[in-house]
Amino acid sequence: MVEINDQKLAELLKQMEGEMPSQVRTRIDDTLASLPERKKKMKKSTMIASGIVASVAILLGAGFTNNTMAQVLQSIPFVGSVFTHSKDSTLKTTVEKGLSQTINKSATDKGITVTVNEVIFDGTRVSIGYVVQSQQDLDDNVNPSIGFKIDGKQPGNYGVGGNSERYDDQTILGVMHLDSSTQLPDKFELDVNFNKLGDTEGNWNIHFPVEEITSENKVILPMEKKESGDISLIVEKVTFAPTSTEVVYKLKQPAEREMELSFELYGSDGKALEPLSMFKENGTVKISYEPFKTIPKEITFRPQLRHDQEIDEKLSKLEMNLQLNLSALKSRGS
């Protein structure tokens, strides 16, 4: 551990101004930016620099060899919020509102460290921000193979989606979304096992608690029914959450003529939301869509079945327009 005061640190960084690679400069800038404001303003405080300053000393004495560079980047951990680096503006907004849960738990295997950085659970899906870091350059494709346990048990029916992007040659930032066909408890213990990263198999198991945020959730229970011949649709519940919009409905149709239907969800502006996941179980269907930026005054739930105009006209009778009284929307749990 190296102890250095702010003035010496500034001098070292200034000496390296013209030599420092951009990825190292970015990592140091992000680290400094993440420090608590109180510490930034202290004039006579010292900084314990097991990360940044030790790395600066290595750089000055080693001439930026490839091996040293890898060690330096490995020794400066990613700090801050993975979600704020995501292209998903919803996650960024949720973090800005202080609704994300900081985890920062890691597991290392095969020379690769995986860190669960933070999590958001808004009652409809679990979003996990993670970091993959190695002393060797990582491939662009490190999309993980993952297993889950909730309170020590394998969930019966769930889906996983997400994306990742390069932060620097040795670091990948990723976001994954866990959707379940059944309602998850408001608090639970989550085990995430990264068993494969790209082509590399290993065991990166991380255990952490998850707690639902409900202050932003709004729920309506329409229980509205539409019929078209021998087909009936009942929309039972709509949840407006920070990271998704969830619709629960029942669709009844003759088994011998059962059709595979999709449903589009529109707001007052007439723009269709992007679907995220869908589960079917015992006649009940749950679809998650991207979230509304603001809850609209009206939503439209529209069935779709292409390639057969006659059936499309029949299904148009199932289209449902729901007027929303925004002041009367219930918060989940109220």
NORNORGI-V763533 format. One line per field, one symbol per residue. burial: # if it has 16 or more other ideal C-beta (glycine too) atoms within 10 Angstrom, else .. A space follows every 10 residues. Layout:
burial=???
//
This chain:
burial=...#....#. .##..#...# #.##..##.. #......... ......#.#. ######..#. ........## ####.####. ###.##.#.# #..##...## ..#..##.#. .######### ########## #####..#.. .###.#.### .......#.# .#.#..#### ########## #..#...#.# ####.###.# .#.#.#...# .###.##### .#...#.#.. #.####.### #########. #......... #.#.###... ..#.#####. ....###### ##..##..## ###....... #..##..### ...#...... .#..
//
